[in-house]
Amino acid sequence: MGDLWWCLLLPLSLAASHGVKGCLECDPKFVEGIKYLVSSLVPLEVPGRTHLLERQIKEMINLSFKVSHGNKMLRVLAVQKVVNLRTWLKNELYKLGNETWKGALILQGKLINVRQNLESNLKEILKNFSEVACSEDCVVTEGPTLDCWTCLRITTQCFKGEYCGEEDSRKTENRVIALFLIFLAVAVILGSALLLFYICVIHRKKMKAIQR
């Protein structure tokens, strides 16, 4: 139960202390860049422009948080790969900006495609990197690694334990002990109930014998 609460509260605590973060949003300049690029896609005279931009920017910025926090195995990534992903996304938005304006619905559809491609690329890159970094014969490209949950740079090239989705051995032991204690408590309760039932039956028999 403690592990469950930890999993539920960790994203909230990170959001409270650092803002909603993911691999891409660890760089404040990235967030400002996305706001600028997405804003430039919508002409000033478009009705409901402010609401449209707020929603599209929020979904774009929060995407990598959703991906990296959805699985412990998708937590770390080489800094250079993060830079490459940010560059790819900005290029995609630049391409949209060079196209002729065809309406808000058309733009939203294209932005959905960009987000889907970004999510797919991010998941694949995170998965591939983790599989290599967590393997026994770990061989990772040189350079720092980013912890997408805390936005800290790590010099370690190979990982194990929680970074690889593995449980702490102490937590596993504690869970086994807890299950044993629960089983023991249930056994004691059932044993006590059976003993009480037996005593009651014996007492009734004695009372009947006395009455005769």
C-alpha positions in Angstrom: 0.0 0.0 0.0 2.9 2.3 0.8 4.4 1.8 -2.6 1.0 2.6 -4.2 0.8 5.9 -2.4 4.4 6.7 -3.3 3.6 6.1 -7.0 0.6 8.3 -6.8 2.1 11.1 -4.9 5.5 11.3 -6.6 4.3 13.1 -9.8 2.3 15.5 -7.6 5.2 16.3 -5.4 7.4 16.9 -8.4 4.8 19.1 -10.0 4.5 21.1 -6.8 8.2 21.7 -6.3 9.5 22.0 -9.8 6.4 22.4 -12.0 5.2 19.6 -14.3 8.5 18.2 -15.7 9.5 15.6 -18.3 12.5 14.9 -20.4 11.8 17.8 -22.8 10.6 20.4 -20.3 13.7 20.2 -18.1 15.0 23.1 -20.1 13.0 26.3 -19.4 14.0 27.6 -22.8 12.1 24.7 -24.4 8.8 25.7 -22.8 9.2 29.3 -23.9 10.2 28.2 -27.4 7.1 26.0 -27.8 4.9 28.8 -26.6 6.4 31.1 -29.2 6.3 28.6 -32.1 2.7 27.5 -31.4 1.5 31.1 -31.0 3.0 32.0 -34.3 0.9 29.3 -36.0 -2.4 31.1 -35.3 -3.2 34.5 -36.8 -4.2 37.3 -34.4 -7.7 37.7 -35.9 -8.8 34.0 -35.3 -11.8 33.8 -32.9 -11.0 32.1 -29.6 -7.3 32.3 -30.3 -6.2 32.6 -26.7 -8.2 29.5 -25.6 -7.0 27.6 -28.6 -3.3 28.4 -27.9 -3.5 27.7 -24.2 -4.9 24.2 -24.8 -2.5 23.3 -27.6 0.5 24.6 -25.8 -0.5 22.7 -22.6 -0.9 19.4 -24.4 2.4 19.8 -26.2 4.4 20.7 -23.1 2.9 18.1 -20.8 3.3 15.2 -23.3 6.8 14.1 -22.2 5.8 14.3 -18.5 3.0 11.8 -19.3 5.4 9.5 -21.1 8.3 9.5 -18.7 6.2 9.3 -15.5 4.0 6.5 -16.8 6.8 3.8 -16.5 9.9 3.6 -14.3 11.8 2.2 -17.2 11.2 5.4 -19.2 12.9 7.7 -16.7 16.5 8.3 -17.9 17.8 9.4 -21.3 21.0 10.7 -22.8 21.1 14.5 -22.8 22.1 14.5 -26.5 19.0 12.5 -27.4 16.8 15.0 -25.5 18.4 17.8 -27.5 17.8 15.9 -30.7 14.1 15.4 -29.8 13.6 19.1 -29.0 15.2 20.0 -32.3 13.0 17.6 -34.2 9.9 19.1 -32.5 10.9 22.6 -33.3 11.5 21.8 -36.9 8.1 20.2 -37.2 6.5 23.4 -35.8 8.6 25.5 -38.2 7.2 23.5 -41.1 3.6 24.1 -40.0 4.4 27.8 -39.6 5.5 27.9 -43.3 2.2 26.5 -44.5 -0.8 28.5 -45.6 -3.4 29.1 -42.8 -6.4 26.8 -43.5 -8.4 27.2 -40.3 -8.2 26.2 -36.7 -9.6 22.6 -37.2 -6.9 21.8 -39.8 -4.2 23.2 -37.5 -5.4 21.2 -34.6 -5.4 18.0 -36.7 -1.8 18.6 -37.7 -0.7 19.4 -34.2 -2.3 16.1 -33.0 -0.2 14.3 -35.6 2.9 16.1 -34.4 2.1 15.1 -30.8 1.4 11.5 -31.7 4.7 11.3 -33.6 6.6 12.9 -30.7 5.0 10.5 -28.2 5.9 7.5 -30.3 9.5 8.7 -30.9 10.0 9.6 -27.2 8.7 6.2 -26.0 10.9 4.3 -28.4 14.0 6.3 -27.6 13.5 6.0 -23.9 12.8 2.3 -24.1 15.8 1.6 -26.3 18.1 3.7 -24.1 16.9 2.0 -20.9 17.2 -1.5 -22.3 20.9 -0.7 -23.1 21.7 1.2 -19.9 20.1 -1.5 -17.7 21.6 -4.4 -19.5 24.5 -6.4 -18.0 26.8 -5.6 -20.9 25.9 -2.0 -20.8 27.4 0.1 -23.6 26.1 3.6 -23.8 27.3 6.6 -25.8 29.5 9.0 -23.9 27.9 12.1 -22.4 25.7 12.9 -19.4 22.3 11.3 -18.8 19.2 13.1 -17.8 16.9 12.0 -15.0 13.6 13.1 -16.5 11.8 12.9 -13.1 14.1 15.3 -11.3 15.8 17.1 -14.3 19.2 16.3 -12.8 22.1 15.3 -15.0 23.8 12.0 -14.1 27.3 11.0 -15.0 26.6 7.3 -14.6 26.4 5.5 -17.9 24.9 2.2 -16.7 21.9 1.8 -14.3 20.2 -0.7 -12.1 17.5 -0.7 -9.4 14.7 1.8 -9.5 16.0 3.5 -12.7 15.5 0.1 -14.4 12.0 -0.5 -12.9 13.4 -3.0 -10.4 12.1 -3.1 -6.9 14.3 -2.4 -3.9 15.1 -5.8 -2.2 14.2 -4.3 1.2 10.7 -3.4 -0.1 10.3 -6.9 -1.4 11.3 -8.3 1.9 9.0 -6.0 3.8 6.1 -7.0 1.5 6.8 -10.7 2.2 6.9 -10.1 6.0 3.7 -8.1 5.8 1.9 -10.9 3.9 3.2 -13.4 6.4 1.9 -11.3 9.4 -1.5 -11.0 7.7 -1.6 -14.7 7.1 -0.6 -15.3 10.7 -3.3 -12.9 12.0 -6.0 -14.6 9.9 -4.9 -18.0 11.1 -5.0 -16.9 14.8 -8.5 -15.4 14.3 -9.8 -18.5 12.6 -8.2 -20.7 15.3 -9.7 -18.7 18.0 -13.1 -18.8 16.4 -12.9 -22.6 16.0 -11.8 -23.0 19.6 -14.6 -20.8 20.8 -17.1 -22.8 18.7 -15.7 -26.1 20.2 -16.0 -24.7 23.8 -19.6 -23.7 23.1 -20.5 -27.1 21.8 -18.9 -28.9 24.8 -20.7 -26.5 27.2 -24.0 -27.2 25.6 -23.5 -30.9 25.8 -22.6 -30.6 29.5 -25.7 -28.5 30.2 -27.9 -31.0 28.4 -26.4 -33.8 30.5 -27.0 -31.9 33.7 -30.6 -31.2 32.8 -31.3 -34.9 32.2 
